[in-house]
Amino acid sequence: MTKTNEGRFFEDYTVGQVIRHAVPRTVSGGERALYHALYPARHALYSSDLFAQSCGLPSAPIDDLAAFHVVFGKTVPDVSLNAVANLGYAEGRWVTPVWPGDTLRSESEVIGLKQNSNGKTGVVWVRTRGLNQHDELVMEYVRWVMVRKRDADAAAPETVVPELKPVLAVGDLSIPAGLDFTGYDFELAGEPHRWGDYEIGEKIDHVDGVTVEEAEHMMATRLWQNTAKVHFDATFRPDGQRLIYGGHVISMARALSFNGLANAQMIVGLNAGAHANPCFSGTTVRAWSEVLDKAKTEAPGVGAVRLRLVATSAGGSMELKGDDGKYLPHVLLDLDYWALMPV
C-alpha cells in the first residue's frame, strides 16, 4: 500500500463532500514581516499597532491577504494539487481579523462539479472556510478550479453548477468590532483622499511596477504552504515554465494600489476574481483600479468602496477585454472587492 499522496483528481470529488485540511498553523509577526518583505505593502492599519489603536482596534491585525493566503494554502493538497488552473472566486468575506498568535485551519465543501467536453478535465467548485483556535469563522470564499481526471474513461458526474452572488451587498460585509475612523490620521496613512473624494467610474493608474522574480514567488508560495505542482515543478507544464501563484499577483497588485488608494485600508469582501492570463517569472506587474460602487456603513467614520483591481504586464493599456469579450493578453488579474475607507 502506498503511503504517499498523489492528490485528488476530478473523479474523486462528490457534491456535499466536506474536506478538513491539514495542517493548522499558528501565525505571528513573522508572517507579517515576510509579507511586507515580499510585497511593497504599506497600508497603515496593518503596519502599526499605534495606528490601528487610533482606529479602535486593539493592535494591527495580520494583513487581510496574508490571512487569505494561509487559509488558501491549506486547501491546495486536497483541492488543486492536480489543477490545470484556478479559474475564479466569489462570495469572499473577511469575518474576523487575524491577530498574531491565532491558529488557523481550513475546511472546504464541494458545492459544484462539471466535466469538461474534452473528457480529460473537470471544474470543481468549493466553499472554503478559515477558522481560528476558537472555531470562529475568520473568512470564507468560493473558488472553482479546473482539475485533471485520473482516468479519462471514468464516468462523468451529474453536472451541478452553484448559483453564486455576483456582488456582495454591504449588509453581507463584516466590520471589525470597534473600528472607528472618526479620528483618522490621513498624514500618517500616506494620502489625503477620503471616501467622498472617489467617484463611481473613476479609474486610477497606480503608476508603479514590480518585476516578478522566480525565487521570490517560490518563497512566497512556500510561505503559504501551497504545494501545487505548477508553481514548483518545471516538468509539469509542456512549456517548462513554473506558473506564478495567482495569489502572488493579487498581493502584488494590492500593494501597488497603495499609490492612489492608501486609505482603502481593509479588504472585507471579494465579489469576483479571475486570473485572466498566466504570469511567469520576468513579468513586470503594473496595476490600475476602477471605482465600481460606494456605500456607507454603520461603523463611525467608515465607508465601503467597491473596487475593480486589474493587474497587467508592463506596457498594457487600461482596457480589459477585446471585441470578442475575451481578456486581452496583457491582463493578468481582474479582481472585484470591497474595502473600508474613512469617509
N, C-alpha and C positions, 0 to 999 in steps of 0.2 A: 504494500500500500504506500503510495507516495505521501510524503509529509509536506511537500511544497504546495503553494497556492498559485494556480495559473490565472486566477481572476474569473469573474463571471462572464459568460457570453450571453448573447441575446436570448437564447432559448432557456436560460437559467432563471429568467425573471417571470413573475406572475403578478397580476394586478392585485393589490391588497397586501402583498408581501412587505413585512417590516424588517429592516436590517439594522441591527445595533452595531455601530462601527467601533473598531479598536483604533487607537489606544487613547484613553483620557490624557489630557495634557494640562499641567499647571503652568500658567503664563506669568511672566514677571516683567520687570523693567527691561530685561534683556531683549524680549521681543520688540519692545518699543524702540530701543536703541538700534537694533538691526534693521527694523522697518525704516527708520529715519536715515539710516546709512545707505540703504538700497534705493530709496526714492527721495527726491527733494521735497519731503513732506514738512510743511511748516505751519499748519493750522494751529492757532494758539491754544485752543481748548485741549488739544491732545499733547501739547508741548510743555505746558506749565501748570503745575499744581496751583500756584497762586492765581493765575488767570482763571482756571476752572472754578476755584473757590469764589472768585469775584462774580462768577456767573451762577452761583448757587449749588455747585456740585462739591462733594467732599474732597475731591482731588481730580487730577487729569485721568480720564479713562484710557484704556488701550485703544489705539486708533480703530475706527469703525471697520475699515477694510482689513486691518490686521486680524481682528476678530473673525471676519468673514473667511479669511484665508485659513485660519486654524480650523474652523468648523468644516470648511470645504475640503481641506486636505485629508481629513479622516475618511471622507466618503470615497476617495479615489480607488483604493484597493477593491472595494465592493461594487462600485458603480461604473468607473471609467478606466479601469486598468487596460481593458481591451477596446477602448473607444477609438473611433476614427476621428471624431471631432465633438467638442462641446458646442451645442447649437444655440442655446438661448436660456434666458432667465425670466422669471415673472414672480409676482406676489411676494417680493422680498421685504421683510420687516426686521429692523433692529429694535428689539423689545426692551432689553435690559442692558445697561452699559456693562462692559467687562473691565474689571479692575485688576491690577497686579495682585497675584495670589489666588485668583479664581482658577478653578479646574474645569475645563470644558470637555464635553463629549458630544457625539453626534449620532443621530439616528435618521433613517430615511424610509419613507413608504413609497412603494411603486404605485403610481396613480395612472399610468398610461403605457400602452405598447402599440407599436405599428411596424410591421415588417416592410422593408423597402422592396420596390419592384424587382431589384436585381437578385433578391433571394439570399444575398450574402451578408446583409446587414439589417439592422432594425433600429428604431428610435425608442428609447426608454425615457419616460418622464418620472421624476422622483420629487417628492416634497421632503426636504431635509430640515431637521430641527436641531439647533445647537442648545445645549443645556449646561448650566453651571452645577457646582457642587451641591446646591440647594434644590436641584431639579427645577429651577426656574428657567423659563424659556428666554434665552439670550437673543436668538434670531431664528428666522425661518425663511426659506425661499424654495421656489420650484425651479428645477432646471431640466433640460432634456438633452440627451446625448445619443449620438449615433454609435452603435456598438456592433462589433463583428459577431457573426454566428460561428459556433464551433463546427457545426455540420450544416452545409448549405441545403441538404435534403431534409433537415428537420422541419416538421410541420409548423406552419405559421400560426401564431396565437390569434385569438379573436382581437380585432382592432379596437382599442379604446383610446380615444384622444380626449384628454380632460379639457373642460371649459375653464379658462383662466381669465381673471380680470385684466382688461387691457391697461387699466390705470388704477392704482390705489386711491381711494378717497382720503381726504385729510383726516377724516374720522377714523380711518384704519391705522393711522400713524401713532406710534408711542413716543410721548415726550418724556425725557428723563425726569424723574421726580426732583423738584426743587429748581429746575432750570429757569433762570431769570436773566434776561438781557437788558433790563432797565438801566443798569449801571455799566453797560458795556464800554470797554476802553478801545475805541477804534484805532488810536495811535499805536498801542501795543499790538493790536491784531494785525496791523500792517497796511490797511486801506480804509478810506473814509466811506466807502459805498455801502449803503444800508438797503434793506428790503424795498423801500419806497423808491430807490433810485433805478431799479431794474424794470424794464418794460417787456411785456409779453411779445415775443417775436424778435427781441434783440439778440444779436449774435456777437460773441466775444472771442476774439482771436487771442489765445494765451501766449503767443509770441515765441516762447522758449521751446527748445527741443533737447532731447536726450538720445544719444545713440546707445542702443541695447547691445551689451556685451555678453558673450557666451557664458563666461564664468559667473557673472552677476545673476543672470536669470537662473542658472542651475543652483546657485547658492540660495536664491530666494525660494525656488521650488522645493529644495531640500528643507529649508527652514519651516515650510508649511507641511512637511511630511507628505507631499504629493508624489506618488510613485508612478505616475502614468509614463508608459514606455516612450511615448512620442517626444517627451521632454529630455530624455537622457540617452536613449539608445539610437545611435546614428544609423544602425542597420534596420530599424523598424519601419522607416519610410523609404519608398523607392528612390527618392532624390538624395538620400543620405544626409539629410539635414535634421537637426533637432528643432522641433517646434517650440516657440516661446510660449510658456504657460499664459493663458489668456488673462488670468488674474494679475500677472506681472504687468501686462499692458494696461489693465484697469487702474492699478495703483499708480503707475507712471503718469497716466493721463490725469488722474485726480490730483496728483501732486503738482503737475504743470498748471492745472486750473487755478492754483493759488493766485497767480498773476491775473487779476480781474475778478476773482471770486474768493478772496481771502476770508470773507466773512460768512461764506457758506460753510459754517463750522462743522455740522454733524450730518452725516447721511443717515436717514431714518427709514427710507423706503426705496425699493427697487421695483420699478414698474415693468421694465423690459430691458433686454440686453441681447446683443448679437455680436459674435466675433466674426466680422464681415469677411475678412481675408486673413490668411496666416501671416504671422510675424516671425522673422528669423533674425539671428544674430547679424549685427551690422546695420540693421534698420534704424534710422533716426526717427523717433516718435515725436510728433507735434500734436497739439490738441486745440479744439475750439468748442464752445458751448453755445447753446441756444436756450433762451428762457421760454418755457412752454406754458407755465401757469404760475399763479401765486395765490396764497391763501393765508388768512390769519389763523392763529392757534389760540387756545385758551391760556397758554403759559404767558406770564408777563413779559412784554417786550419781544416776544418770539414770533417770527413769521416763517412760513414754509414756502419754499420756492422749488418749482419743478423744473429740472434742467435736463437737456439732452447734452451729453458729453461725447464728443467724437474724437477718436484718436486716428491720426493719419500718418502715413510715411511722408518724409520730407518732400516738399515740392507740390504736395496735393492741395487742391482748392477746398473752399468751404462748401462743396457740393457733395451730397451723399450718394445719389443714385443716377443712373443713366436713363435714357428714354425707354429702355426695356424693363425698368423697375428694379434692376439688379444693382447691388452696391458697386460703386466704382472701384477699380483695382487698388487705389491708394488708401481706401478706408479700411482701417484695422478693427475699429470698435465703434459700436453705436449703443450708448447706454442712456437709459431714461430713469432718472432718480429724483427723489425728494430730499431736500436738505433744509436744515434750520438756520435762520439768519436773523440778526437783530432788525427790528422794524425802525 
